[in-house]
């Protein structure tokens, strides 16, 4: 907290009136099930974004990103999305939806200090939006409910930023607790906490460092294919009213869907169900079952959803070399996020950590990219400091 206060005071010659901490996150399962009203299992991590906010006497918003060394000046009368504003659009999106909701927002100073690894798909933009929303609520709308806050953040995503609602990201940041993972049911606006075992096990994120210039576009195309397939299924008299009850057999009877898209939609159906199974397994401490679910999910992302790449597959395979047949251990690995690069996560026995690191050291020689490893653990969600 002292760092963000110091940076804010040095930049604006006044201390912040509110400071917020929001964790990064990654998804263990169900990253891409939201459009099918499925489930997502997520973990908030011990790398946070800090935001300091103070009032101004004019109607301007000044934004300072410490990590990037960048500054932005925005007028309240010109709160429009501009591609060149990049990270600042997240703040503008939240300020804009608060104003549309009837909350008067005066000029403000923002200081952003993020320790969340950049460009690794670990939720930095979401953390900034959640931090901004919590700051604005604290200063100008203290009676705003959590449900309304989530709704406003979703509107910031879909209306201002023209992206998806990202409900699992928002709920993970807001509800996470140390020692738990977060299960989001996209039918609801709440999330459940699931105890996660830590003693004797390590969670390691490995950033493949593969350039992901096409990741957003390619994943977006696959999602749109699946959404169109769901629209086609809706027209079938055999389709259930609740799409969470859609079965593979119903899908296979509909002939108007290309086979490649059918494979992806079937993966989504299986993935949503696998989140339920994984929650039951981890709750009952059936670690072998949980591990098989995670490992099977990566296979589906690689072979059915087709968003993995050789580098991610190689990293996953190295972690799975620590599986002992028939041992009820928590040993699993999977890519996480948009794919075509980005991160894998590995859950292995702590006693195998150094051996795993030695295996991963071979990655740069084989692929030419230097991976970055982060040891993480399930951490607390967003909080006012």
N, C-alpha and C positions, 0 to 999 in steps of 0.2 A: 504493500500500500504506500509506503513512504516514497518509493520510486515514482509512482504516478503523480503523487502530490508535488514532488520536487520538479518533475518535468512540466507539469501544468503551471505551477507558480513561476517557473523560469520563463515560460512562453508568454504568459498573459499578465504577469505581475499581480496575480491574485490566486488564492487557493481554490480548489474545487469545492462546490457546495454539496456535491454528491459524488461518491466513487463506487464503482461496481466491478465485481469480478465474475467472469463467465468462463466455464471450462470449454476446451475443445472436446470433440467426440469422434467416435467411429462406430460403425454398425457391424455387429457380429453376424446378424442374419436379417434378411428381409429388406435390404436397401431399396428394392425396386418394386415393392408390393403395394405401395400406397394407392395407385390408381384402381386397383382391384379390391380396395377396402380391406387389405390384408393386415398382417402384423409385422412389426419391426422390433428387433432386439438390439439395444444400443448401450454403449458405455461412455460416460463422461470421464475425461482423463485429467491427469495432474499437470496439465499445461493450460494456462488461462490467458484470457484477454482482459485487460484492465482499462476502464474508461473513467475519466474525470470530466465533470461538467460544471461550468459556472455561468452566471448571467452576464449579459452585455447591456449597454445603455442604448444600442441601436437595434435594428432588425436584421442584422447580418448573423450568419453562422460561420464561425472560424473553426477549422478542423486541422489538427496536427497529429500526424502519425509518427511516433518516435522511431519505430523500427525502420520505416521507409525513408525517414527524413523528408517527408513531404507535407506541404501545407495547402489547404484549399479554403477559398472564401466563397460563400454562397449567400445569395440574397433570399429573404423570405418570400419575395415576390417572384422568384424564378426557381421554384423547387421542381425542376424537370429532370428526367433521366438523361444523362449525357454519358456516352460510352467512355469518353476521355476522362471522366471523373472517377472511374473504376471504383475503388473501395469506398469513396465518399457517397456513392449512390445508396449504399446500405443505410447510412445515417439519414439521407434525404428521404428515402422510402418511409422510414418510421416516423419522422417528423411530419411528413405529408399525411399519413393515415391518421395520426393523432389530431391534426388540424381538421381533417374531414369529419372526424368523430365529434368535433365541437370543442376540442381542447385548445385554448389559446396558448401558443408557444412563442415567447419573445426571443430576441437575439441571444445566442449562446456560444460559449467557447467549449470545444471538445478536444480532449487529449486522449490518444489511443496508444496503449503500450501492450503489445501482444507477444507472448512467449509460445503461442501455438505455432508449431512448425508450418512455415509458409508453403503454399503450392503442393501440399501433401494430401489434400482432401479431408482435413481433420476439423472442418467446421469454423474457420476463422470468420467468414462473412456472417454466418448465423450468430456467432458469439457477439459480433459487433451490433447486429440488429437487436438481439435480446438485451444487451447492455444499454443500448440507446432507449429501448422501450421502458426498461426498469427505471432508468434515470428520469425520463419524462414523467412517468407515473409518480415517482417519489416527489418530484418538484411541483407538478402541476395538476395531477389527477389521482390523489391518494385513494379515492374511493373506487377506482377502476378494479373490477374483479379479475382474477386470473384467467377465467374463461374469455372475458372480453379482450384481455391482453393477448391471448393466443390468437383470437380471431383477427385482431388488428395486425399482428405480425404476419399471419397468413395472407391478409389483404395486401400488405406491403410487398410480399413476394409475388402474388398473382396479378395484382393491379398495377403496381408501380414498376416492379422489376421484370414483369412478364415471364416469370418462371413458375415453378410448381409451389404448392403450399408449404412443403417441407415440415409437416406437422411433427414427425418423429424427431427431427433436429430440434425444433422449438421445445417440445415437451421434455426431451432429454436434458437440455440445458436448464430448464426451469425446475425440474422435479428430482434430478439425480441426488443420490446420497452416497457417501463413502461406503464402500463394501457392497454396493448393489449395482446391478444393471437395470436398464429401463425397458419395459415391454410396452410398446405403443400399439393399441388397436385403433385402426383408422376409422372405425365406425364411431368412435367416441372422441371426446376432447380431453380425456384424462389418460394417465399412464400408470402402470403398475411397477412397483419395485420388486426385484427378484434378487435374493442374496446370492453373492458370487464368491466362490471359494478362493482364498488367497494364500493360505498357509501351504507352503511346499510347491507353489506354482508361480510362474512368471508370465506376464503378458508383454510381448515385444512387438512393436510396430516397426516395420522395415519399409522405408521409402525407397522404391526402386529407382527413382530419379529418371525414369523414362519420360521424355518430353510428351506432354499430353495435349498437343495443340488441337487434335481432332476429337478428344474425349467427349466434350460437351455435345458436339454436333452428332457424333456417332451414337452415343447413348440416347440422345433426344430422338433420333430416327427410330431406334428400336422401341422406345417407349411409345411413340406415336403409332407404330405398327401394331403394338399390343392393344392400345386404346381403340384403334379402328376395328381390330378383331373383336373386342368386347362389344362395340357398337353393333357389329354384325350378329354376335351371339344374342343380343337383346331382342333381335327380331325373330328369333326362333321360338316357336310355341313350347318347346321343351326346356327353355332356359328358366332357371329358378328366379324368383323375384329378388332373393338375397344372393348376390354374386359370390359371397363367401362360400355358398353351397354349390357353386359350379363344379362339376366333376370332369375328369378327363374324358370319360366315356361320352358325355354330352358334347364336349368340344370336338371329339373325333367324328361325330355324326354330321357335323356341319361342314359342307364341302366348299363353301365360299371363302375359305381362309387358306392362304399359301402354307405349305408344309413347314417352311422355315419359321414363319410367324406362329404357327400352331405349337411348334416345339418350345418357343419362348413363352407363350402363354401357359402352356402346361408346366413349365418350370416355375412360373409365378405362383400358380395354384399350389404346387408342391412346396414351394418355399414358405408360403404363408402358413401352411399346415405344419411345416417343420419348426417354425417359431414356437408354436404351441407345444410340440413334442419336446423341443429343447428346454423350454421353461420347466416342464414337468420333470425332465431328466436332471436338470441342475438342482431343482428343489429337492428331489429325492436322492441327490448325491450319486446318481448313476452316471459317473463321469465318462465311462466308456461309450455309453449311448449318446451323450452330448457330443463327444468328439466325433463319432461317426456321422452325426447330423451335419456338423460344420464341414467336415471333409467332403461329404456328399454334396453340400451346397457349392463348394468351389468347383467340383466337377461339373455341376449344372451350369454355373456361370461360364465355364470354359467351353463346354460342349453344346449346351442348349441356348443359353442367352448370348453366348459368343462375344463376351466383352473382356476376356482375359488376354494375356499375351505371353510369349515364351519366358520373359523375365519374371513375371509374377508366378507362373507355373513352377519355375525353377526354385524360387524362394519357398513356395509352399512345400515342395517336395523335400527340401532340406529339413524342414521341421518335422515332417512325417517320418523321417528316418529314425526318430527317437521313440516311435511307437513300439511297445513290447507286446507281442501277440498275447491275447487273453488277459492282459493286465488291465485292471479297471482304473486307468490313469486318465488325467485330463491332458491329452496331447492332440492338438489339432491346429489347422492353419487354413486360411482363406484370404482371398483378396477382399478389399473393402472399398466402397465408393464407386466412382464412375467407370473404372476400368481403363483398359488400354494404357496401363501404367499406374502410377499412384502407389498405394501402400498394400502390403499384406499384414495380417496379424498372425502371430504364433502364440499359442498357449502351451507351455512345456514345463516339465519339472525344473524347479530352480537349480537342482544339482546338474542339469544338462545345459545350463546357460552358456558357459564358456565354450563348450563343444559346439553349440549351435553358432556362436559368434565366429568360431574358427571356420566352420563350413561356409558361412556367408561371406567371409573374407575372400573366397574364390570368385565371388560374383563379378567384381570389377574386371578381373583378368578375362573372364569369359564374355561379358557383355559390353565392357567399356564404360559403364556408368558406376560411380562410386556411391553405394547405398548408404543411407543414414538410418541408424537404429535408435529407437526410443523405448525405454522400459517404462511402462505405464501401469496404472492401477485404477480401479473404479473410484471416482472422486465425487466430492460434493458439487451440487449444481450452483447456479447463479446466486449471488448474494450481494446485498448492499454492505459496504465496508464501513 
